[in-house]
Amino acid sequence: MKVRQSRPAHFGLFILLACLLTCVTAFTAAAAPYAAMVIDSRSGKVLHSRNADTRLHPASLTKMMTLYIAFEAVQNGELSMDTKVRISKVAAAEPPSKLGLKAGQRIAFRYLVRAAAVKSANDAATAIGEAISGSEAAFARRMNRTARALGMTRTTFKNAHGLTESGHMSTARDMTTLGRHVLYDYPQYYNLFSRQSTHAGVKEVANTNRRFLSNYRGADGIKTGYTRAAGFNLVASAERGNERIIATVFGGRSTASRNAKVAELLDLGFRRAPSRVALRKPTRPAYAGNVGTSGAQPAAKTVRVATAVKKSLRPILRPTTSAPAPTTTIAATDGINVEIENALKEAQANTASLFPTSVKKSAAPAPTPVIVEDPEPQVVTRLSTSGGRHWGINVGRYGSRYAAEKMLLKTALAEMSTLDGSLRKVVKSKRGFDANFMGLTRDTADLACRRLQARQVSCFMIGPS
């Protein structure tokens, strides 16, 4: 005969409370604080907000700032998209999501940018920061300086990838502001965020936002983010006709519910936004670059352009026993173009006019000028270090062909020394008319952009591809 042992009366209640506590804990961990923001990107007007100024974990939305600084660094010549970056042990050891880079590996900077933008790769983001600033800590300081310059007053960055770290916080408002600057400050790179997939040097990678891009009409970016502390975050932008809306969500419970909420907010934005509104782009912050420990900005890089003319081509007077007379014979030199030859003729005529008395007193008649011409004169041009004149520059996108052509003419007159001989070209796209100068060497395009930017003219280089 079995004897059943009695349990305390409160044993069942204890089990029930334990189950409830476990469920509540799991729910709290999955449901991060919610925040949202919706703006009309053309004007920056806020159309909806909820907890928009609450400091929360941004997760991989952080990579928008990493990429913004990467675009800025390329634009200002700190490095190029073709620069080979050596992967450090720190970058290679970052947890997923990652590209799978190995310590000591060298990879083109453009592939790191693609991996960070499309796959949201943490190892690529860290490698970008180290390539630009030398270390992730120095890069984080630059991220914070840039955030302040953009007006992101409640954001603090501690790393380049967005993995949870004490003090690494932002807000829905600040991330919306950053998304708008990415769109308008560097439109030439914005297409990265709408790619369903891309090749990142070592393999093809898929976009973490591909479901939303595929399912929401007009969606073309920008960035997803997820950690346990943050929940499912997304800054999304969509364009329909003349209207463009940016919506941000922090603290989604799943990818599907987050995407549904962002779609709802974008629909709200399109309903509330006027069909026509004046475009007021955000002001791009002044370029500061990296700052050393002393706070001093490094000196700007000097670009020197080599030329084929190595010595003066001024004609030399021929020695005579009588009064000085102008030189009357000009020897053609290999490499002298037609314009230089004409200049020499003019210089000879001017020299003759300086000695009218001497010519009159000379017993011998003035010799007939003889010009020895090269049957195939060569043109003096800049020496290219890039192997060809396959580069160009863009000086803006405009609403009409007339405005783009007007800007090209104005720029050509202002920067004749570097743009002389280039081809002015207006390229029509869905977003407007691009004003381009083509047919430049890489060095000349780089020099032209630097000079234009020094005069506050927007400019970026266009590569052979």
Beta strands, then each sheet from edge to edge (+ up, - down):
strand 1: 35-40
strand 2: 45-50
strand 3: 84-86
strand 4: 106-108
strand 5: 197-199
strand 6: 204-206
strand 7: 219-227
strand 8: 231-240
strand 9: 243-252
strand 10: 329-330
strand 11: 370-371
strand 12: 391-398
strand 13: 423-429
strand 14: 432-440
strand 15: 460-462
sheet 1: 2+ 1- 9+ 8- 7+
sheet 2: 3+ 4-
sheet 3: 5+ 6-
sheet 4: 10+ 11+
sheet 5: 13+ 14- 12+ 15-
end
